[in-house]
Amino acid sequence: MSLFLTIMLLMVVSVGFACEVCQSNQPKMLENITHGQGPQGNVDYLITWSAAVLVLFTLVFSVKYLVKPREDQPDHIKNIVLK
């Protein structure tokens, strides 16, 4: 079983890297990450970084409200449901 998992892991890792043709077409910052041509201009970088900031923002607030949900007020909606 562990041999099977090791082989599967190696196959997944090898697929994740870019081939030589894709490496030559990608910018230096994103080289050898994935297949494809990569961003074509500044607008593509703006879209990518905006999405990354949005994901980070969402992650921070989801962890914050999972750790301390602040649901102890008597007028919280969960108390209406529980009554």
Backbone atoms as SQL, in Angstrom:
CREATE TABLE atoms (id INTEGER PRIMARY KEY, chain TEXT, resi INTEGER, resn TEXT, atom TEXT, x REAL, y REAL, z REAL);
INSERT INTO atoms VALUES
  (1, 'A', 1, 'MET', 'N', 0.821, -1.196, 0.000),
  (2, 'A', 1, 'MET', 'CA', 0.000, 0.000, 0.000),
  (3, 'A', 1, 'MET', 'C', 0.862, 1.257, 0.000),
  (4, 'A', 2, 'SER', 'N', 1.913, 1.280, 0.810),
  (5, 'A', 2, 'SER', 'CA', 2.772, 2.465, 0.853),
  (6, 'A', 2, 'SER', 'C', 3.524, 2.645, -0.459),
  (7, 'A', 3, 'LEU', 'N', 3.867, 1.540, -1.129),
  (8, 'A', 3, 'LEU', 'CA', 4.527, 1.638, -2.431),
  (9, 'A', 3, 'LEU', 'C', 3.583, 2.274, -3.448),
  (10, 'A', 4, 'PHE', 'N', 2.324, 1.868, -3.410),
  (11, 'A', 4, 'PHE', 'CA', 1.326, 2.440, -4.311),
  (12, 'A', 4, 'PHE', 'C', 1.172, 3.942, -4.073),
  (13, 'A', 5, 'LEU', 'N', 1.085, 4.347, -2.813),
  (14, 'A', 5, 'LEU', 'CA', 0.947, 5.769, -2.486),
  (15, 'A', 5, 'LEU', 'C', 2.186, 6.559, -2.915),
  (16, 'A', 6, 'THR', 'N', 3.349, 5.970, -2.748),
  (17, 'A', 6, 'THR', 'CA', 4.581, 6.638, -3.164),
  (18, 'A', 6, 'THR', 'C', 4.611, 6.840, -4.673),
  (19, 'A', 7, 'ILE', 'N', 4.232, 5.818, -5.410),
  (20, 'A', 7, 'ILE', 'CA', 4.208, 5.918, -6.876),
  (21, 'A', 7, 'ILE', 'C', 3.197, 6.965, -7.317),
  (22, 'A', 8, 'MET', 'N', 2.020, 6.971, -6.701),
  (23, 'A', 8, 'MET', 'CA', 0.997, 7.962, -7.060),
  (24, 'A', 8, 'MET', 'C', 1.470, 9.380, -6.749),
  (25, 'A', 9, 'LEU', 'N', 2.135, 9.559, -5.627),
  (26, 'A', 9, 'LEU', 'CA', 2.641, 10.873, -5.256),
  (27, 'A', 9, 'LEU', 'C', 3.695, 11.350, -6.252),
  (28, 'A', 10, 'LEU', 'N', 4.580, 10.472, -6.659),
  (29, 'A', 10, 'LEU', 'CA', 5.610, 10.841, -7.633),
  (30, 'A', 10, 'LEU', 'C', 4.997, 11.193, -8.977),
  (31, 'A', 11, 'MET', 'N', 3.936, 10.493, -9.359),
  (32, 'A', 11, 'MET', 'CA', 3.273, 10.801, -10.625),
  (33, 'A', 11, 'MET', 'C', 2.613, 12.174, -10.568),
  (34, 'A', 12, 'VAL', 'N', 1.975, 12.494, -9.469),
  (35, 'A', 12, 'VAL', 'CA', 1.305, 13.788, -9.331),
  (36, 'A', 12, 'VAL', 'C', 2.326, 14.917, -9.315),
  (37, 'A', 13, 'VAL', 'N', 3.437, 14.730, -8.629),
  (38, 'A', 13, 'VAL', 'CA', 4.465, 15.763, -8.544),
  (39, 'A', 13, 'VAL', 'C', 5.089, 16.012, -9.905),
  (40, 'A', 14, 'SER', 'N', 5.329, 14.962, -10.671),
  (41, 'A', 14, 'SER', 'CA', 5.970, 15.143, -11.972),
  (42, 'A', 14, 'SER', 'C', 5.051, 15.835, -12.968),
  (43, 'A', 15, 'VAL', 'N', 3.743, 15.667, -12.827),
  (44, 'A', 15, 'VAL', 'CA', 2.795, 16.318, -13.728),
  (45, 'A', 15, 'VAL', 'C', 2.714, 17.811, -13.433),
  (46, 'A', 16, 'GLY', 'N', 2.961, 18.211, -12.211),
  (47, 'A', 16, 'GLY', 'CA', 2.802, 19.595, -11.799),
  (48, 'A', 16, 'GLY', 'C', 3.844, 20.551, -12.342),
  (49, 'A', 17, 'PHE', 'N', 4.985, 20.060, -12.785),
  (50, 'A', 17, 'PHE', 'CA', 6.033, 20.947, -13.284),
  (51, 'A', 17, 'PHE', 'C', 5.857, 21.220, -14.769),
  (52, 'A', 18, 'ALA', 'N', 6.358, 22.338, -15.194),
  (53, 'A', 18, 'ALA', 'CA', 6.235, 22.734, -16.596),
  (54, 'A', 18, 'ALA', 'C', 7.245, 21.989, -17.463),
  (55, 'A', 19, 'CYS', 'N', 6.865, 21.771, -18.711),
  (56, 'A', 19, 'CYS', 'CA', 7.796, 21.157, -19.657),
  (57, 'A', 19, 'CYS', 'C', 8.780, 22.232, -20.142),
  (58, 'A', 20, 'GLU', 'N', 9.757, 21.824, -20.930),
  (59, 'A', 20, 'GLU', 'CA', 10.801, 22.767, -21.359),
  (60, 'A', 20, 'GLU', 'C', 10.250, 23.866, -22.266),
  (61, 'A', 21, 'VAL', 'N', 9.286, 23.535, -23.100),
  (62, 'A', 21, 'VAL', 'CA', 8.707, 24.542, -23.998),
  (63, 'A', 21, 'VAL', 'C', 7.948, 25.584, -23.180),
  (64, 'A', 22, 'CYS', 'N', 7.185, 25.128, -22.198),
  (65, 'A', 22, 'CYS', 'CA', 6.423, 26.066, -21.367),
  (66, 'A', 22, 'CYS', 'C', 7.358, 26.916, -20.507),
  (67, 'A', 23, 'GLN', 'N', 8.457, 26.342, -20.052),
  (68, 'A', 23, 'GLN', 'CA', 9.415, 27.106, -19.247),
  (69, 'A', 23, 'GLN', 'C', 9.982, 28.271, -20.041),
  (70, 'A', 24, 'SER', 'N', 10.248, 28.045, -21.308),
  (71, 'A', 24, 'SER', 'CA', 10.843, 29.119, -22.115),
  (72, 'A', 24, 'SER', 'C', 9.839, 30.223, -22.427),
  (73, 'A', 25, 'ASN', 'N', 8.546, 29.919, -22.395),
  (74, 'A', 25, 'ASN', 'CA', 7.522, 30.922, -22.701),
  (75, 'A', 25, 'ASN', 'C', 7.036, 31.689, -21.486),
  (76, 'A', 26, 'GLN', 'N', 7.391, 31.251, -20.293),
  (77, 'A', 26, 'GLN', 'CA', 6.907, 31.898, -19.086),
  (78, 'A', 26, 'GLN', 'C', 7.888, 32.957, -18.604),
  (79, 'A', 27, 'PRO', 'N', 7.373, 33.973, -17.900),
  (80, 'A', 27, 'PRO', 'CA', 8.262, 34.975, -17.314),
  (81, 'A', 27, 'PRO', 'C', 9.131, 34.350, -16.222),
  (82, 'A', 28, 'LYS', 'N', 10.256, 34.973, -15.919),
  (83, 'A', 28, 'LYS', 'CA', 11.211, 34.419, -14.946),
  (84, 'A', 28, 'LYS', 'C', 10.576, 34.186, -13.580),
  (85, 'A', 29, 'MET', 'N', 9.669, 35.056, -13.160),
  (86, 'A', 29, 'MET', 'CA', 9.063, 34.929, -11.840),
  (87, 'A', 29, 'MET', 'C', 8.210, 33.664, -11.737),
  (88, 'A', 30, 'LEU', 'N', 7.570, 33.239, -12.813),
  (89, 'A', 30, 'LEU', 'CA', 6.658, 32.102, -12.796),
  (90, 'A', 30, 'LEU', 'C', 7.226, 30.870, -13.494),
  (91, 'A', 31, 'GLU', 'N', 8.492, 30.894, -13.789),
  (92, 'A', 31, 'GLU', 'CA', 9.111, 29.802, -14.529),
  (93, 'A', 31, 'GLU', 'C', 9.059, 28.498, -13.741),
  (94, 'A', 32, 'ASN', 'N', 8.762, 27.417, -14.421),
  (95, 'A', 32, 'ASN', 'CA', 8.762, 26.052, -13.891),
  (96, 'A', 32, 'ASN', 'C', 7.647, 25.808, -12.868),
  (97, 'A', 33, 'ILE', 'N', 6.593, 26.596, -12.899),
  (98, 'A', 33, 'ILE', 'CA', 5.491, 26.373, -11.967),
  (99, 'A', 33, 'ILE', 'C', 4.410, 25.513, -12.607),
  (100, 'A', 34, 'THR', 'N', 4.007, 25.861, -13.805),
  (101, 'A', 34, 'THR', 'CA', 2.909, 25.131, -14.433),
  (102, 'A', 34, 'THR', 'C', 3.029, 25.210, -15.947),
  (103, 'A', 35, 'HIS', 'N', 2.180, 24.468, -16.616),
  (104, 'A', 35, 'HIS', 'CA', 2.162, 24.506, -18.075),
  (105, 'A', 35, 'HIS', 'C', 1.434, 25.758, -18.537),
  (106, 'A', 36, 'GLY', 'N', 1.677, 26.141, -19.757),
  (107, 'A', 36, 'GLY', 'CA', 0.989, 27.283, -20.327),
  (108, 'A', 36, 'GLY', 'C', 1.918, 28.457, -20.520),
  (109, 'A', 37, 'GLN', 'N', 1.376, 29.484, -21.096),
  (110, 'A', 37, 'GLN', 'CA', 2.173, 30.629, -21.475),
  (111, 'A', 37, 'GLN', 'C', 2.417, 31.603, -20.331),
  (112, 'A', 38, 'GLY', 'N', 1.521, 31.673, -19.400),
  (113, 'A', 38, 'GLY', 'CA', 1.685, 32.614, -18.296),
  (114, 'A', 38, 'GLY', 'C', 1.045, 33.944, -18.617),
  (115, 'A', 39, 'PRO', 'N', 1.145, 34.898, -17.720),
  (116, 'A', 39, 'PRO', 'CA', 0.539, 36.212, -17.931),
  (117, 'A', 39, 'PRO', 'C', 1.121, 36.916, -19.156),
  (118, 'A', 40, 'GLN', 'N', 0.247, 37.598, -19.893),
  (119, 'A', 40, 'GLN', 'CA', 0.665, 38.275, -21.122),
  (120, 'A', 40, 'GLN', 'C', 0.932, 39.756, -20.933),
  (121, 'A', 41, 'GLY', 'N', 0.450, 40.334, -19.856),
  (122, 'A', 41, 'GLY', 'CA', 0.647, 41.762, -19.653),
  (123, 'A', 41, 'GLY', 'C', 0.347, 42.167, -18.228),
  (124, 'A', 42, 'ASN', 'N', 0.353, 43.467, -18.007),
  (125, 'A', 42, 'ASN', 'CA', 0.135, 43.994, -16.665),
  (126, 'A', 42, 'ASN', 'C', -1.272, 43.739, -16.151),
  (127, 'A', 43, 'VAL', 'N', -2.251, 43.697, -17.041),
  (128, 'A', 43, 'VAL', 'CA', -3.625, 43.441, -16.621),
  (129, 'A', 43, 'VAL', 'C', -3.743, 42.027, -16.042),
  (130, 'A', 44, 'ASP', 'N', -3.046, 41.066, -16.643),
  (131, 'A', 44, 'ASP', 'CA', -3.068, 39.697, -16.121),
  (132, 'A', 44, 'ASP', 'C', -2.465, 39.628, -14.724),
  (133, 'A', 45, 'TYR', 'N', -1.380, 40.353, -14.499),
  (134, 'A', 45, 'TYR', 'CA', -0.783, 40.391, -13.167),
  (135, 'A', 45, 'TYR', 'C', -1.726, 41.076, -12.171),
  (136, 'A', 46, 'LEU', 'N', -2.401, 42.126, -12.596),
  (137, 'A', 46, 'LEU', 'CA', -3.347, 42.823, -11.735),
  (138, 'A', 46, 'LEU', 'C', -4.492, 41.898, -11.327),
  (139, 'A', 47, 'ILE', 'N', -5.021, 41.138, -12.265),
  (140, 'A', 47, 'ILE', 'CA', -6.104, 40.204, -11.972),
  (141, 'A', 47, 'ILE', 'C', -5.623, 39.113, -11.014),
  (142, 'A', 48, 'THR', 'N', -4.441, 38.589, -11.265),
  (143, 'A', 48, 'THR', 'CA', -3.903, 37.516, -10.430),
  (144, 'A', 48, 'THR', 'C', -3.657, 37.989, -9.005),
  (145, 'A', 49, 'TRP', 'N', -3.024, 39.143, -8.857),
  (146, 'A', 49, 'TRP', 'CA', -2.733, 39.646, -7.511),
  (147, 'A', 49, 'TRP', 'C', -3.994, 40.075, -6.784),
  (148, 'A', 50, 'SER', 'N', -4.974, 40.598, -7.519),
  (149, 'A', 50, 'SER', 'CA', -6.256, 40.952, -6.886),
  (150, 'A', 50, 'SER', 'C', -6.955, 39.707, -6.359),
  (151, 'A', 51, 'ALA', 'N', -6.928, 38.642, -7.138),
  (152, 'A', 51, 'ALA', 'CA', -7.537, 37.388, -6.688),
  (153, 'A', 51, 'ALA', 'C', -6.791, 36.833, -5.484),
  (154, 'A', 52, 'ALA', 'N', -5.465, 36.926, -5.476),
  (155, 'A', 52, 'ALA', 'CA', -4.678, 36.433, -4.346),
  (156, 'A', 52, 'ALA', 'C', -4.989, 37.214, -3.075),
  (157, 'A', 53, 'VAL', 'N', -5.132, 38.533, -3.193),
  (158, 'A', 53, 'VAL', 'CA', -5.466, 39.364, -2.032),
  (159, 'A', 53, 'VAL', 'C', -6.862, 39.021, -1.532),
  (160, 'A', 54, 'LEU', 'N', -7.794, 38.814, -2.431),
  (161, 'A', 54, 'LEU', 'CA', -9.162, 38.457, -2.051),
  (162, 'A', 54, 'LEU', 'C', -9.201, 37.103, -1.334),
  (163, 'A', 55, 'VAL', 'N', -8.455, 36.143, -1.826),
  (164, 'A', 55, 'VAL', 'CA', -8.393, 34.835, -1.180),
  (165, 'A', 55, 'VAL', 'C', -7.761, 34.955, 0.203),
  (166, 'A', 56, 'LEU', 'N', -6.697, 35.729, 0.322),
  (167, 'A', 56, 'LEU', 'CA', -6.047, 35.923, 1.616),
  (168, 'A', 56, 'LEU', 'C', -6.989, 36.619, 2.605),
  (169, 'A', 57, 'PHE', 'N', -7.689, 37.633, 2.143),
  (170, 'A', 57, 'PHE', 'CA', -8.670, 38.350, 2.960),
  (171, 'A', 57, 'PHE', 'C', -9.750, 37.392, 3.464),
  (172, 'A', 58, 'THR', 'N', -10.264, 36.565, 2.581),
  (173, 'A', 58, 'THR', 'CA', -11.285, 35.598, 2.937),
  (174, 'A', 58, 'THR', 'C', -10.757, 34.571, 3.933),
  (175, 'A', 59, 'LEU', 'N', -9.541, 34.107, 3.728),
  (176, 'A', 59, 'LEU', 'CA', -8.938, 33.133, 4.634),
  (177, 'A', 59, 'LEU', 'C', -8.762, 33.707, 6.033),
  (178, 'A', 60, 'VAL', 'N', -8.273, 34.935, 6.112),
  (179, 'A', 60, 'VAL', 'CA', -8.049, 35.565, 7.418),
  (180, 'A', 60, 'VAL', 'C', -9.363, 35.710, 8.175),
  (181, 'A', 61, 'PHE', 'N', -10.393, 36.195, 7.522),
  (182, 'A', 61, 'PHE', 'CA', -11.662, 36.402, 8.213),
  (183, 'A', 61, 'PHE', 'C', -12.370, 35.082, 8.521),
  (184, 'A', 62, 'SER', 'N', -12.223, 34.077, 7.681),
  (185, 'A', 62, 'SER', 'CA', -12.852, 32.795, 7.999),
  (186, 'A', 62, 'SER', 'C', -12.186, 32.160, 9.215),
  (187, 'A', 63, 'VAL', 'N', -10.879, 32.245, 9.321),
  (188, 'A', 63, 'VAL', 'CA', -10.192, 31.712, 10.497),
  (189, 'A', 63, 'VAL', 'C', -10.549, 32.538, 11.731),
  (190, 'A', 64, 'LYS', 'N', -10.601, 33.849, 11.568),
  (191, 'A', 64, 'LYS', 'CA', -10.943, 34.719, 12.697),
  (192, 'A', 64, 'LYS', 'C', -12.306, 34.369, 13.267),
  (193, 'A', 65, 'TYR', 'N', -13.302, 34.204, 12.425),
  (194, 'A', 65, 'TYR', 'CA', -14.641, 33.920, 12.913),
  (195, 'A', 65, 'TYR', 'C', -14.853, 32.457, 13.280),
  (196, 'A', 66, 'LEU', 'N', -13.982, 31.577, 12.848),
  (197, 'A', 66, 'LEU', 'CA', -14.044, 30.199, 13.332),
  (198, 'A', 66, 'LEU', 'C', -13.443, 30.084, 14.727),
  (199, 'A', 67, 'VAL', 'N', -12.407, 30.859, 14.994),
  (200, 'A', 67, 'VAL', 'CA', -11.754, 30.803, 16.301),
  (201, 'A', 67, 'VAL', 'C', -12.577, 31.529, 17.354),
  (202, 'A', 68, 'LYS', 'N', -13.033, 32.742, 17.052),
  (203, 'A', 68, 'LYS', 'CA', -13.849, 33.522, 17.993),
  (204, 'A', 68, 'LYS', 'C', -15.109, 34.020, 17.278),
  (205, 'A', 69, 'PRO', 'N', -16.167, 33.231, 17.311),
  (206, 'A', 69, 'PRO', 'CA', -17.367, 33.619, 16.566),
  (207, 'A', 69, 'PRO', 'C', -18.176, 34.746, 17.189),
  (208, 'A', 70, 'ARG', 'N', -17.967, 35.076, 18.450),
  (209, 'A', 70, 'ARG', 'CA', -18.687, 36.137, 19.158),
  (210, 'A', 70, 'ARG', 'C', -20.201, 35.955, 19.052),
  (211, 'A', 71, 'GLU', 'N', -20.669, 34.801, 19.452),
  (212, 'A', 71, 'GLU', 'CA', -22.104, 34.506, 19.400),
  (213, 'A', 71, 'GLU', 'C', -22.718, 34.471, 20.786),
  (214, 'A', 72, 'ASP', 'N', -22.223, 35.257, 21.717),
  (215, 'A', 72, 'ASP', 'CA', -22.728, 35.179, 23.078),
  (216, 'A', 72, 'ASP', 'C', -23.756, 36.264, 23.410),
  (217, 'A', 73, 'GLN', 'N', -24.129, 37.079, 22.462),
  (218, 'A', 73, 'GLN', 'CA', -25.155, 38.084, 22.721),
  (219, 'A', 73, 'GLN', 'C', -26.525, 37.402, 22.813),
  (220, 'A', 74, 'PRO', 'N', -27.378, 37.884, 23.697),
  (221, 'A', 74, 'PRO', 'CA', -28.700, 37.256, 23.853),
  (222, 'A', 74, 'PRO', 'C', -29.596, 37.430, 22.628),
  (223, 'A', 75, 'ASP', 'N', -29.359, 38.445, 21.812),
  (224, 'A', 75, 'ASP', 'CA', -30.202, 38.658, 20.627),
  (225, 'A', 75, 'ASP', 'C', -29.610, 38.024, 19.362),
  (226, 'A', 76, 'HIS', 'N', -28.621, 37.171, 19.500),
  (227, 'A', 76, 'HIS', 'CA', -28.029, 36.510, 18.339),
  (228, 'A', 76, 'HIS', 'C', -29.061, 35.566, 17.723),
  (229, 'A', 77, 'ILE', 'N', -29.014, 35.395, 16.408),
  (230, 'A', 77, 'ILE', 'CA', -30.038, 34.628, 15.709),
  (231, 'A', 77, 'ILE', 'C', -30.060, 33.164, 16.133),
  (232, 'A', 78, 'LYS', 'N', -28.933, 32.623, 16.575),
  (233, 'A', 78, 'LYS', 'CA', -28.939, 31.234, 17.019),
  (234, 'A', 78, 'LYS', 'C', -29.816, 31.041, 18.249),
  (235, 'A', 79, 'ASN', 'N', -29.922, 32.067, 19.090),
  (236, 'A', 79, 'ASN', 'CA', -30.759, 31.965, 20.269),
  (237, 'A', 79, 'ASN', 'C', -32.249, 31.973, 19.899),
  (238, 'A', 80, 'ILE', 'N', -32.598, 32.641, 18.828),
  (239, 'A', 80, 'ILE', 'CA', -33.983, 32.617, 18.359),
  (240, 'A', 80, 'ILE', 'C', -34.343, 31.211, 17.889),
  (241, 'A', 81, 'VAL', 'N', -33.405, 30.576, 17.188),
  (242, 'A', 81, 'VAL', 'CA', -33.641, 29.225, 16.688),
  (243, 'A', 81, 'VAL', 'C', -33.691, 28.226, 17.823),
  (244, 'A', 82, 'LEU', 'N', -32.822, 28.397, 18.818),
  (245, 'A', 82, 'LEU', 'CA', -32.771, 27.449, 19.933),
  (246, 'A', 82, 'LEU', 'C', -33.988, 27.554, 20.837),
  (247, 'A', 83, 'LYS', 'N', -34.642, 28.721, 20.894),
  (248, 'A', 83, 'LYS', 'CA', -35.840, 28.880, 21.743),
  (249, 'A', 83, 'LYS', 'C', -36.981, 28.323, 20.995);
